[in-house]
Amino acid sequence: MFLISIPILILAFLGFIPGLSDLLAATKPKDLGISYSIEDYSQAHKKTDIERKIISNDYQREFFLSPDNHFIDDTLTSQQVSAWINERTWKHYPFSNLQIRFNPDNTVEASGNVDIKKFINYIQVLGGMTDKEAQQVSSYMPLSGSPAFYLNFTGNIQNDQVELSFSKAKLGNLPITSGMTASYTHRLVEFIEEKILNHPSVNFKELRPDNGLLKVVGTLPDTESVK
């Protein structure tokens, strides 16, 4: 019985066992001190100017961006970015309770929860894996739960080229080693460049931290359609 309980405790420690993980504080995100108001979301929506349309359930696609776009040259606060990301959820959006903080030294911190089951579907919908690959991943990783995560990183996008480097990462109660984050950073950069920045309506001349703010220069889609 003791040996059987060890894997369960490990999974709970990581945040994958609902209820038990809560008791181990593996689902409580780190508080970055970022709280936002309706006005923060309103300002973020005004600056990004992306109209949101809800797709009917009988429509085959679950998420897509319009080919038409518009130019943006503006800055957003940590509160505005956190509000914008948290309030624009959709069917397979896996993140919740997000706090994004842009520090004066141009490092970025992010904390929140990630729904493991939704995360697989999220990557699939965005084109990161095929239906078959998603089924294989689900079968090899029959986990649920919404563990907390924390990231500390530097990064920017210049002319749709991504630079990204993680200094700290944590999932549940487990710190992730620098070697592991480094091994996955290249794949993450490829995913961003090939699956997100490759859309004709999305183009970033600049997307970078700027003395505690997020500087955005480029084009954004006019419409975002989601289920």
Secondary structure as the mmCIF struct_conf table of DSSP 4:
data_model
#
loop_
_struct_conf.conf_type_id
_struct_conf.id
_struct_conf.beg_label_comp_id
_struct_conf.beg_label_asym_id
_struct_conf.beg_label_seq_id
_struct_conf.end_label_comp_id
_struct_conf.end_label_asym_id
_struct_conf.end_label_seq_id
HELX_RH_AL_P HELX_RH_AL_P1 PHE A 2 LEU A 14
TURN_TY1_P TURN_TY1_P1 GLY A 15 GLY A 15
BEND BEND1 ILE A 17 ILE A 17
TURN_TY1_P TURN_TY1_P2 PRO A 18 GLY A 19
HELX_RH_AL_P HELX_RH_AL_P2 LEU A 20 LEU A 23
TURN_TY1_P TURN_TY1_P3 LEU A 24 THR A 27
BEND BEND2 GLY A 33 GLY A 33
HELX_RH_AL_P HELX_RH_AL_P3 ILE A 38 THR A 48
STRN STRN1 GLU A 51 ILE A 54
HELX_LH_PP_P HELX_LH_PP_P1 ILE A 55 SER A 56
TURN_TY1_P TURN_TY1_P4 ASN A 57 ASP A 58
BEND BEND3 TYR A 59 GLN A 60
BEND BEND4 GLU A 62 GLU A 62
STRN STRN2 PHE A 63 LEU A 65
BEND BEND5 PRO A 67 PRO A 67
STRN STRN3 ASN A 69 LEU A 76
HELX_RH_AL_P HELX_RH_AL_P4 SER A 78 GLU A 87
BEND BEND6 ARG A 88 ARG A 88
TURN_TY1_P TURN_TY1_P5 LYS A 91 HIS A 92
STRN STRN4 PHE A 95 PHE A 102
TURN_TY1_P TURN_TY1_P6 PRO A 104 ASP A 105
BEND BEND7 ASN A 106 ASN A 106
STRN STRN5 VAL A 108 VAL A 114
HELX_RH_AL_P HELX_RH_AL_P5 ILE A 116 VAL A 125
TURN_TY1_P TURN_TY1_P7 LEU A 126 GLY A 127
BEND BEND8 GLY A 128 MET A 129
HELX_RH_AL_P HELX_RH_AL_P6 ASP A 131 TYR A 140
STRN STRN6 ALA A 148 GLN A 158
TURN_TY1_P TURN_TY1_P8 ASN A 159 ASP A 160
STRN STRN7 GLN A 161 LEU A 171
TURN_TY1_P TURN_TY1_P9 GLY A 172 ASN A 173
STRN STRN8 LEU A 174 PRO A 175
HELX_LH_PP_P HELX_LH_PP_P2 ILE A 176 THR A 177
HELX_RH_AL_P HELX_RH_AL_P7 SER A 178 PHE A 191
HELX_RH_PI_P HELX_RH_PI_P1 ILE A 192 ILE A 196
TURN_TY1_P TURN_TY1_P10 LEU A 197 ASN A 198
BEND BEND9 HIS A 199 HIS A 199
TURN_TY1_P TURN_TY1_P11 PRO A 200 SER A 201
STRN STRN9 ASN A 203 ASP A 210
TURN_TY1_P TURN_TY1_P12 ASN A 211 GLY A 212
STRN STRN10 LEU A 213 PRO A 221
BEND BEND10 ASP A 222 ASP A 222
STRN STRN11 THR A 223 VAL A 226
#
